[in-house]
Each structure stands twice: as C-alpha cells, then as structure tokens.
C-alpha cells in the first residue's frame, strides 16, 4: 500500500495507537465504529470508557515502582 491509500499508524509507548483518519474500526464483537477525525487515538489498554477510542484512562494508572517507593518511605 503506497501513496494516497497508505495510512500512518503510530504506536505510543504506554499509550494509544494513533491512526491517520478517517477510520472504520471493527471490534472483536463485530461492532463497527467510525471516525472522520484527522488522527484517531485507538485504545490499547482497554480501560477507556469510549473503547475502542482512547479517553486517556491509561494515564490514571499508578506505576508500581513509584507506589512501592512511597510505601518504603513512610
């Protein structure tokens, strides 16, 4: 796939998968979701209330190494 048909997909570490839009997503249950946005953030953590689209719920996760450090310092 090259030229005008190509879509850029960017995997964000610890974040969503960014897809150049417009897109049509089909989830594992067969439901189709569409977006005509320029770039679509697809949820990779499955925590999103807007799944399959990202709502930044992945940012609310507390890192274990930080939580353990806090417990040790008390």
C-alpha positions in Angstrom: 0.0 0.0 0.0 1.6 3.3 -1.1 0.6 6.8 -2.0 -2.9 8.1 -1.2 -4.1 4.7 0.1 -1.5 4.4 2.8 -2.4 5.1 6.4 0.2 6.0 9.1 -0.2 4.1 12.4 1.9 5.2 15.3 2.2 3.1 18.5 2.6 5.3 21.5 4.6 3.6 24.4 2.2 3.2 27.3 -0.5 5.0 25.4 -2.9 4.6 22.4 -2.3 3.6 18.8 -2.6 6.7 16.6 -4.2 6.1 13.2 -4.5 8.7 10.5 -8.2 9.1 9.8 -10.8 8.7 8.7 -11.1 5.2 10.0 -13.6 2.4 10.4 -12.8 0.0 13.3 -14.4 -3.4 13.8 -14.1 -4.7 17.4 -13.8 -8.4 18.3 -17.6 -8.5 18.9 -18.2 -7.4 15.3 -19.4 -3.9 16.1 -18.2 -1.2 13.7 -17.1 2.2 14.9 -16.3 5.1 12.5 -14.5 8.4 12.9 -13.8 11.1 10.4 -11.2 12.8 12.5 -7.7 13.7 11.1 -6.0 11.4 13.7 -7.8 8.8 15.8 -6.4 7.5 19.1 -7.3 3.8 19.4 -7.3 2.5 23.0 -4.6 -0.2 23.6 -5.2 -0.7 27.4 -8.9 -1.4 27.2 -9.6 0.9 30.2 -11.3 3.6 28.0 -15.0 4.4 28.7 -15.1 5.3 25.0 -13.5 2.0 23.8 -12.3 1.4 21.1 -11.3 5.0 21.2 -8.8 6.3 23.8 -10.0 8.7 26.6 -6.6 8.8 28.3 -7.6 6.4 31.0 -4.1 4.8 30.7 -2.7 8.0 32.3 -4.6 7.3 35.6 -2.6 4.1 36.2 -0.2 4.3 39.1 3.3 3.0 38.4 4.1 0.1 40.7 7.7 1.2 41.2 6.5 4.7 42.4 3.9 3.2 44.7 6.4 0.8 46.3 8.8 3.7 46.8 6.1 5.7 48.6 5.3 2.7 50.9 9.0 2.3 51.8 9.5 6.0 52.7 6.7 6.1 55.4 
